[in-house]
Amino acid sequence: MQPVVPIPSHIRRNDVTEWQAFFKVDKFDIRKRSYEAEDAHHQRIMLAAIAHQTNYRTEDWMPLEAVVDLCPRGSSNRLNLGMPQFAQCYYLEMKHVTIEDWSVPEEIPLRETKGLSRRAGYLPRSGDVLLSRFKEPLGKCLLYHGDPRPLVANTNFLLLRSKSIVSPFFVLGVLKSSFLAMQLHRIIQRKALRESAHAEYPKAC
């Protein structure tokens, strides 16, 4: 898994300041959290630096699908306005969440389901983990405890349902790590680059 942005030759392997500047250019969110000590923030930067330099093609890695169901399909997992289950719902959007949140906030306004799009989002169950798709691969990662309900999560979130052998708290902890966040950042960047290339050079009909 090669880096999208090449590492400048002047960066020293363990220089926190230079890595922090590099990640800012690379648009990877490495800002200090309000609850985070300075040493812990530096450790997080260097953990992301190690993840950035790791070649995932040469090592054995357990796929995420081994421990969770990613965006499970089926009418019980998605809001379907053709067969409404409820007239109102709590509709979770990215603006309702901060990077400090570890669980779904309960102060979400009620909305009419008929005002939502046909594929508005997921119907998370208690114990599900919601992960933001864009910009902050790890920042907005939440555990749903079952309240408020009924809850519909915007499709800007990925829904992850841990398998019976894995605690959802373990999944949440792993997803909150900078190491995995950097991997997700690379995946999103590569996908965006591929889509951009296809748009610029469309296949002949």
C-alpha positions as CSV (number, residue, x, y, z in Angstrom):
1,M,0.0,0.0,0.0
2,Q,2.2,2.9,-1.2
3,P,1.7,6.4,0.1
4,V,-0.3,8.8,-2.1
5,V,1.9,11.8,-1.1
6,P,5.6,11.0,-1.2
7,I,7.5,11.6,2.1
8,P,9.9,14.6,1.8
9,S,13.5,13.5,2.1
10,H,14.2,16.1,4.8
11,I,11.8,14.5,7.3
12,R,13.7,12.7,10.1
13,R,12.2,9.4,11.2
14,N,11.3,10.5,14.8
15,D,10.7,14.3,14.3
16,V,7.2,15.0,15.6
17,T,7.1,18.6,14.4
18,E,8.1,17.7,10.8
19,W,5.6,14.8,10.7
20,Q,2.9,17.1,12.0
21,A,3.6,19.5,9.1
22,F,3.6,16.7,6.6
23,F,0.2,15.4,7.8
24,K,-1.3,18.9,7.5
25,V,-0.2,19.0,3.8
26,D,-1.5,15.5,3.4
27,K,-4.9,16.6,4.8
28,F,-4.8,13.9,7.6
29,D,-6.4,15.2,10.8
30,I,-3.8,15.0,13.5
31,R,-4.9,18.0,15.6
32,K,-4.6,17.8,19.4
33,R,-7.8,16.8,21.1
34,S,-9.1,19.0,23.9
35,Y,-8.8,16.0,26.4
36,E,-5.3,14.9,25.1
37,A,-2.0,15.4,27.0
38,E,0.9,16.7,25.0
39,D,2.9,13.5,25.2
40,A,-0.1,11.4,24.2
41,H,-0.6,13.7,21.2
42,H,3.0,13.3,20.1
43,Q,2.7,9.5,20.5
44,R,-0.4,9.6,18.3
45,I,1.5,11.5,15.6
46,M,4.4,9.0,15.6
47,L,2.0,6.1,15.5
48,A,0.4,7.6,12.4
49,A,3.9,8.1,11.0
50,I,4.7,4.4,11.4
51,A,1.4,3.5,9.8
52,H,2.1,5.8,6.9
53,Q,5.5,4.1,6.2
54,T,4.1,0.5,6.5
55,N,3.8,-1.4,3.3
56,Y,0.6,-3.4,3.9
57,R,1.3,-5.6,0.8
58,T,4.2,-7.3,2.4
59,E,2.6,-8.2,5.8
60,D,-0.2,-10.4,6.8
61,W,-3.2,-8.2,8.0
62,M,-6.5,-9.3,9.3
63,P,-9.3,-7.7,7.2
64,L,-11.9,-5.6,9.0
65,E,-14.6,-8.0,7.7
66,A,-13.2,-10.7,9.9
67,V,-14.5,-9.0,13.1
68,V,-17.4,-6.9,11.8
69,D,-20.2,-6.8,9.2
70,L,-19.6,-3.7,7.2
71,C,-22.8,-1.9,6.2
72,P,-24.9,-5.0,6.4
73,R,-27.6,-5.2,3.7
74,G,-31.3,-6.0,4.2
75,S,-34.5,-4.0,4.8
76,S,-34.0,-4.3,8.6
77,N,-30.8,-2.4,8.4
78,R,-31.9,0.5,6.1
79,L,-34.7,3.0,6.2
80,N,-37.2,2.2,3.5
81,L,-39.8,4.8,3.0
82,G,-41.9,2.4,0.9
83,M,-42.7,0.5,4.1
84,P,-42.4,3.1,6.9
85,Q,-41.7,1.7,10.3
86,F,-42.3,5.0,12.1
87,A,-43.6,8.5,11.4
88,Q,-40.7,10.2,13.2
89,C,-37.1,9.4,14.0
90,Y,-34.0,10.8,15.5
91,Y,-31.8,11.5,12.4
92,L,-28.1,11.4,13.2
93,E,-26.0,13.8,10.9
94,M,-22.3,14.6,11.0
95,K,-23.1,18.1,12.5
96,H,-24.5,16.4,15.6
97,V,-21.2,14.8,16.5
98,T,-17.8,16.2,17.7
99,I,-14.5,14.4,17.4
100,E,-14.5,14.0,21.3
101,D,-17.7,11.9,21.2
102,W,-17.4,8.2,21.8
103,S,-21.1,7.4,21.8
104,V,-24.2,8.7,19.9
105,P,-25.4,11.9,21.6
106,E,-28.9,11.8,22.9
107,E,-29.7,15.5,22.2
108,I,-30.8,14.9,18.5
109,P,-33.9,16.5,17.2
110,L,-36.9,14.4,16.0
111,R,-37.6,14.5,12.3
112,E,-40.5,13.4,10.1
113,T,-39.4,10.3,8.2
114,K,-41.4,11.3,5.1
115,G,-39.1,14.3,4.7
116,L,-36.0,12.1,4.3
117,S,-34.6,10.7,1.1
118,R,-35.6,7.2,0.0
119,R,-32.3,5.7,1.1
120,A,-31.7,8.2,4.0
121,G,-29.5,5.9,6.0
122,Y,-29.0,3.0,8.4
123,L,-31.1,1.7,11.2
124,P,-28.4,0.9,13.8
125,R,-29.0,-1.6,16.6
126,S,-27.7,-1.3,20.1
127,G,-24.0,-2.2,20.0
128,D,-23.4,-1.0,16.5
129,V,-20.5,1.3,15.7
130,L,-20.8,4.3,13.3
131,L,-17.8,5.6,11.5
132,S,-17.6,8.8,9.4
133,R,-16.9,8.2,5.7
134,F,-15.2,11.5,4.9
135,K,-12.4,13.9,6.1
136,E,-11.8,12.4,9.5
137,P,-11.4,8.6,9.1
138,L,-11.2,8.1,12.8
139,G,-12.4,11.4,14.4
140,K,-16.1,10.7,14.3
141,C,-16.5,7.1,15.5
142,L,-19.4,6.3,17.8
143,L,-21.0,3.5,19.7
144,Y,-24.8,3.3,19.7
145,H,-26.1,2.2,23.1
146,G,-29.8,2.0,22.0
147,D,-30.9,5.5,22.8
148,P,-32.2,7.8,21.4
149,R,-34.6,5.6,19.4
150,P,-35.8,5.1,16.7
151,L,-32.4,6.3,15.3
152,V,-31.6,6.7,11.6
153,A,-27.9,7.4,10.8
154,N,-27.1,9.5,7.7
155,T,-25.3,7.6,4.9
156,N,-22.2,9.8,5.6
157,F,-21.6,7.2,8.3
158,L,-20.5,3.6,7.8
159,L,-22.3,1.1,9.9
160,L,-20.2,-1.6,11.5
161,R,-21.8,-4.5,13.4
162,S,-19.3,-6.5,15.5
163,K,-19.5,-10.3,15.2
164,S,-20.5,-12.3,18.2
165,I,-16.9,-13.1,19.2
166,V,-15.8,-9.5,19.3
167,S,-16.9,-6.7,21.8
168,P,-18.1,-3.5,20.1
169,F,-16.0,-1.6,22.6
170,F,-12.9,-3.4,21.2
171,V,-14.0,-2.4,17.6
172,L,-14.5,1.2,18.8
173,G,-11.1,1.3,20.4
174,V,-9.3,-0.1,17.3
175,L,-11.1,2.4,15.0
176,K,-10.1,5.3,17.3
177,S,-6.4,4.4,16.8
178,S,-4.2,6.6,14.6
179,F,-2.7,3.5,13.0
180,L,-6.0,2.3,11.5
181,A,-7.0,5.9,10.7
182,M,-4.0,6.3,8.5
183,Q,-4.8,3.1,6.7
184,L,-8.4,4.3,6.1
185,H,-7.0,7.7,5.0
186,R,-4.9,6.0,2.3
187,I,-7.8,3.9,1.1
188,I,-10.1,6.9,0.7
189,Q,-7.3,8.9,-1.1
190,R,-6.6,6.1,-3.5
191,K,-10.4,5.7,-4.2
192,A,-10.7,9.4,-4.8
193,L,-7.8,9.4,-7.2
194,R,-9.1,6.5,-9.2
195,E,-12.6,8.2,-9.5
196,S,-10.9,11.4,-10.6
197,A,-8.9,9.6,-13.2
198,H,-12.0,7.8,-14.6
199,A,-13.8,11.1,-14.8
200,E,-10.9,12.7,-16.7
201,Y,-10.3,9.8,-19.0
202,P,-13.7,8.0,-19.5
203,K,-13.7,4.6,-21.2
204,A,-14.8,4.6,-24.9
205,C,-18.3,3.4,-25.5
